[in-house]
Amino acid sequence: MNYEFNDIQKSIKENFKKFCENEIKPHAALLDIGDEKSVEILKKNIKKLGDLGYLGMIHEEEYGGTNQDLINFAIAGEEVAKACAATFLSAGASCGLCGMPIRLFGSKKQKEKYLPGIISGDIIGSFGLTEPQAGSDAVAIATTAKKKGDKWILNGTKTFITNAPIADVCLVMAYNDKEAGPANGVTAFLVDKGTPGFSTGKPFEKLGYRGSPTSEVFLEDCEVGEDAVLGEVGKGFIQAMQTLEFGRIGMATVSLGVAMACMEEAVKYSAERKAFGKPINRYQEISFKLADMMILTDLSRLLIYKAAWAKQTNNPEAAILASCAKLFASEAATQISSWALQIHGGYGYIKEFPVERLYRDAKLGEIGEGTSEIQRILIARDLLQKYGS
Amino acid sequence: MEFGFSEEQLLFRDTIYKYAKNEIVPLCEEADLKSEFSFEIWKKLGQMGLLGLPFPEEYGGQGADVVTCCLAGEALGHAGVDSGHLLALGAHTYLCTDTLYKHGNEAQRKKYIPKLASGEWIGCMGLTEPGAGSDAASLQTTAVKKGDRWILNGSKTFITNAPVANVCVVYATVDKSKKHAGITAFIVEKDFKGFSTGKPFHKMGVRASTTSEVFFEDCEVPEENVLGNIGEGFMYAHQTLEWDRSALLAPFVGGMQFMIEQCARYASERVQFEKPIKSFQAIQHKLADMKVVLEAARLAVYRVASLKDAGYPINHLQASIAKAFVGDWGFKVTSEAVQIFGGYGYIHDYPVERMLRDAKLAQIGGGTSEVQRLIISRLLAL
């Protein structure tokens, strides 16, 4: 047992903190506007993170990655998220949700085609699982893949796809054999932008993460070759579920980053703002809220590190620990963002102060990568299997 | 970072768990119901070496590190040992014996540690007073030098183990004007003239641990029973906080695991509206919340322990986080456990009733949740 950072982890923390504060954070408010200009900034941010090595931390050396411990990735990710949650989300959807399954299940040819670009930030990836009628209930997806000669014909609609409007490639999950059920009948396809029959919708107007574009994806007799199949035919759903374990740690990490940004703003503001003759942090109503922020962020971080450690070491509890981390960190973040806004009073309600954006961003943590409700179901199911009569 | 336990540690934990389940747990419910400290349980704890875990073998201890002490506490809680006896163990080992060991001279160590580590003697710590709880430095018990003796006057309250203790580490001031720098620790034996204890309090929870006032009426303490240096007592008392916020919390972590298992089993057996209540999401969600709190609590407690083992001085931020979280969130999920059991959770036949009463103490003892937040907010550089 060891709760200390090693030297590499210490330097990751320090380097990313400095870099993100200088290079990412100053653009966060502009990114939040969510217009054409924001997209340009986002792409630049992703490229910068590629140059810094962030996007390759979870990838193999031969494609340009550094193949690091997942804890290291979480340490860096917290700093990225704290500076700009939207940038974290888009970067993570590309190198993680899209890049990780390519690493785990892709052929050498597919890895060579996509990973160096994903790692450098020149290629942006996306992950297409969710559909209008299939969110938490992912097995209910309706997109189909039909074999026709040596081609696959994809039909269906995906929605809430992070990066879709800007992505070069989308990993699409579709039923190739509905009879075989989700465990054996879903296949994952790597569909390039520009493939005939593939198109994306208008970016959604969102509550938060406005700098990270999200849209629908339409597949209308979209034709892809055999080489677009990721791994084994029929194993797409299992691949997606494994990917989501990483995604949950990622969602927990971005929640922590948002919560940390909220805490920092609240600490700063409450020291400056005076009421009834003294700084408001002298009132326990305020200072105890700050203490609770500290408790919740600190424990979120420990849960994230433990989930990352468990995943890294193939611990049998890894999936459940990822759910625990995601559930705790995301609910902590919405609570903390609400306290932080409250501490700012009227100023928290206007865009001049970052907590207005952070409050909107925080909410996604409880929804993306499996809602809080789904996490609780997964955790309870596991407990009942182990201890229920 | 590495969150696993060694094979040896896991084996130790499993051994303690099995022993406690078979030998100790069957005696606990009755002791709690009667609000009685069980000397039989105490003897069994002593036989397993659990009353002197962290002390060197030459003094009759087991030479265990802090993580291992926590594992023992967790295993005992997980087995279902009541928090009363575990509090008695905690106060005895970590608040009394460890202070004696850490600051005692060789003669004092030789005289007291073996007896305490075996469980032949029971120890307690006397810090809190009627007018000095969270604000411990304001204590009023005085010690005045008279020849080769110190004369103690004052009273202590909420002293765990006092009614059954053979020896008490007492904090008294030799000079009130110096405030905390006047506080000095004394080793006071039960038979010393002028030392007496009050009637055991009727408590909400941890009922099998006995608690009372302690009175000093011209209590005579020989010079050789001054513990450590004059004026350093407050620091010694402060050092016990490391234990308050690690090994003393570990039984609550184990208790949460015990509670989860109890709830999962009950929810599977209890049928309402023609199906086991585990199939209702409202019940499932409570279980899930318990698990998340358990995981976070475990991390917080073992972090304090592990860093203490690595030789770091106490990190007050991390220690207070552990204490506040285990206290507040532990109480919340224990209340949900009672809710899962419904009416049965409200009666003594099921252990969650006792656990809710016990869990309340974790928000109060060893520094209230409010004091933890005060410490945390100060450390946030406000």
Boltz contact constraints between the chains, C-beta under 6 A:
constraints:
  - contact:
      token1: [A, 1]
      token2: [B, 67]
      max_distance: 6.0
  - contact:
      token1: [A, 1]
      token2: [B, 306]
      max_distance: 6.0
  - contact:
      token1: [A, 2]
      token2: [B, 1]
      max_distance: 6.0
  - contact:
      token1: [A, 2]
      token2: [B, 2]
      max_distance: 6.0
  - contact:
      token1: [A, 3]
      token2: [B, 303]
      max_distance: 6.0
  - contact:
      token1: [A, 3]
      token2: [B, 306]
      max_distance: 6.0
  - contact:
      token1: [A, 3]
      token2: [B, 307]
      max_distance: 6.0
  - contact:
      token1: [A, 71]
      token2: [B, 1]
      max_distance: 6.0
  - contact:
      token1: [A, 267]
      token2: [B, 380]
      max_distance: 6.0
  - contact:
      token1: [A, 281]
      token2: [B, 382]
      max_distance: 6.0
  - contact:
      token1: [A, 287]
      token2: [B, 377]
      max_distance: 6.0
  - contact:
      token1: [A, 287]
      token2: [B, 382]
      max_distance: 6.0
  - contact:
      token1: [A, 288]
      token2: [B, 373]
      max_distance: 6.0
  - contact:
      token1: [A, 290]
      token2: [B, 377]
      max_distance: 6.0
  - contact:
      token1: [A, 290]
      token2: [B, 380]
      max_distance: 6.0
  - contact:
      token1: [A, 291]
      token2: [B, 373]
      max_distance: 6.0
  - contact:
      token1: [A, 291]
      token2: [B, 376]
      max_distance: 6.0
  - contact:
      token1: [A, 291]
      token2: [B, 377]
      max_distance: 6.0
  - contact:
      token1: [A, 294]
      token2: [B, 376]
      max_distance: 6.0
  - contact:
      token1: [A, 295]
      token2: [B, 321]
      max_distance: 6.0
  - contact:
      token1: [A, 295]
      token2: [B, 324]
      max_distance: 6.0
  - contact:
      token1: [A, 295]
      token2: [B, 325]
      max_distance: 6.0
  - contact:
      token1: [A, 298]
      token2: [B, 321]
      max_distance: 6.0
  - contact:
      token1: [A, 299]
      token2: [B, 296]
      max_distance: 6.0
  - contact:
      token1: [A, 302]
      token2: [B, 299]
      max_distance: 6.0
  - contact:
      token1: [A, 303]
      token2: [B, 296]
      max_distance: 6.0
  - contact:
      token1: [A, 305]
      token2: [B, 1]
      max_distance: 6.0
  - contact:
      token1: [A, 306]
      token2: [B, 3]
      max_distance: 6.0
  - contact:
      token1: [A, 309]
      token2: [B, 3]
      max_distance: 6.0
  - contact:
      token1: [A, 324]
      token2: [B, 292]
      max_distance: 6.0
  - contact:
      token1: [A, 324]
      token2: [B, 295]
      max_distance: 6.0
  - contact:
      token1: [A, 327]
      token2: [B, 292]
      max_distance: 6.0
  - contact:
      token1: [A, 328]
      token2: [B, 292]
      max_distance: 6.0
  - contact:
      token1: [A, 376]
      token2: [B, 285]
      max_distance: 6.0
  - contact:
      token1: [A, 376]
      token2: [B, 288]
      max_distance: 6.0
  - contact:
      token1: [A, 379]
      token2: [B, 288]
      max_distance: 6.0
  - contact:
      token1: [A, 379]
      token2: [B, 291]
      max_distance: 6.0
  - contact:
      token1: [A, 380]
      token2: [B, 284]
      max_distance: 6.0
  - contact:
      token1: [A, 380]
      token2: [B, 287]
      max_distance: 6.0
  - contact:
      token1: [A, 380]
      token2: [B, 288]
      max_distance: 6.0
  - contact:
      token1: [A, 383]
      token2: [B, 264]
      max_distance: 6.0
  - contact:
      token1: [A, 383]
      token2: [B, 287]
      max_distance: 6.0
  - contact:
      token1: [A, 383]
      token2: [B, 291]
      max_distance: 6.0
  - contact:
      token1: [A, 384]
      token2: [B, 264]
      max_distance: 6.0
  - contact:
      token1: [A, 384]
      token2: [B, 278]
      max_distance: 6.0
  - contact:
      token1: [A, 387]
      token2: [B, 261]
      max_distance: 6.0
  - contact:
      token1: [A, 387]
      token2: [B, 264]
      max_distance: 6.0
  - contact:
      token1: [A, 388]
      token2: [B, 264]
      max_distance: 6.0
  - contact:
      token1: [A, 388]
      token2: [B, 268]
      max_distance: 6.0
  - contact:
      token1: [A, 388]
      token2: [B, 278]
      max_distance: 6.0
  - contact:
      token1: [A, 389]
      token2: [B, 265]
      max_distance: 6.0
  - contact:
      token1: [A, 389]
      token2: [B, 268]
      max_distance: 6.0
  - contact:
      token1: [A, 389]
      token2: [B, 269]
      max_distance: 6.0
